[in-house]
Amino acid sequence: MKSAMLLSEKAIVSSKGQVVIPHALRVKLGIHSGNELLFTIRIDGVIEIIPVKRSIEMLFGCCKRDNESPMSIRDMDDAIMTAVSEK
């Protein structure tokens, strides 16, 4: 049986309820600036912090335009070039 690795660090709660996650824990969990975290309180009182994983597939359809057909790659390239040239 493998033994579980234990990593323990202290943090202080600010007056605004904010907590800085210690560097060693951020590295271990792969947490970076801008990541979303899921906090779960178990029945035994233990708080679990789980990084929310994102993938490119989660973005599918988020920019859908109502009442318009999807843009082709060429249309997207043209729109990007137009926007860049206007600046």
Secondary structure, 3 states (H helix, E strand, C coil): CCCCCCCCCCCCECCCCCECCCHHHHHHHCCCCCCCEEEEECCCCCEEEEECCCCHHHHCCCCCCCCCCCCCHHHHHHHHHHHHHHC
